Amino acid sequence: MTQPDRYAVFGHPIEHSQSPRIHALFAAQTGQDLIYTAEDVPPDRFESCVRAFFDGGGRGLNCTIPLKEMAWLLADNRSARAKRARAVNTLLLRGDGSIFGDNTDGIGLLRDLRDNLGLNLAGTKILILGAGGATRGILAPLLAERPDRLVIANRTVATAETLTVEFGDLGPVEGCGFAALAGRRFDLIINATAASLSGELPPLPADILAPGGSCYDLAYAAEPTPFVRWGQEKQAVVSADGIGMLVEQAAEAFLLWRGVRPQTRPVIETLEAERRTAK
Ligand code: ATR
């Protein structure tokens, strides 16, 4: 009897990852025989764990915080979108033994914003909070939607300014500190800081969300994040966390690995229902 193909997500910490659940639902839906596990892998053991996983017959990996830049470095070849992001969340072992790196985060966010939540980004003013690896992964696909302006606000202003230089050829992008946001209004505010994970909120002017605007937190948790709650208080039309993006980026990884695209909507609905009953 043949063994099921093996996949995993590496991260640190990893215990709250929903990825094994998502890929199990995808596998059941598409009739694919595979095993997907979550492994706690600290950065100093990342390379040896990747090599051991693939040497031991593993077929593909997801890499999450704080391993995406290391995964980018480790890959032998990279997709165009991974090259742009300088971060990799999906690794695939190719038939010739080489490791291919892709980044499915940006397309995952876009699918959730556009297809699942019904937001049209063309001509809008977008604000991204934070200028780390998560922001890097989503800039190119957001700019491809042709917003009127995309502002990156970060605690460390220089990091935001570096990104504007790197991505300025793709559209009207601007970097600043949080203090420079006073008096400005945005149609979509995306929280890409690590602040949510520690229960904090970046300092935001009270009237920064335009009427009819929306909020999106790249992080997700069992309870609404502080930023999702902030958006609800500001009457955001949509104030969502990143569970939809997580499912969408996973679907794109599944497609790369298995050549089949699973349906995401029923999986998002299942996870939402599980969150409600876990309360
Ligand atoms: P990731 O890969 O998740 O983006 P990262 O590269 O460590 O993680 O980036 C974390 C981002 O969250 C950075 O923009 C960081 O701001 P700095 O560049 O100034 O460090 C931001 N961040 C982390 N904690 C924050 C907090 N308490 N308030 C505001 N921003 C915070």
Residues whose N, C-alpha, C, O or C-beta is under 5 A from the ligand:
A	BS01	ATR	G130 A131 G132 G133 A134 T135 N154 R155 T156 T159 A192 T193 A194 A195 E200 P202
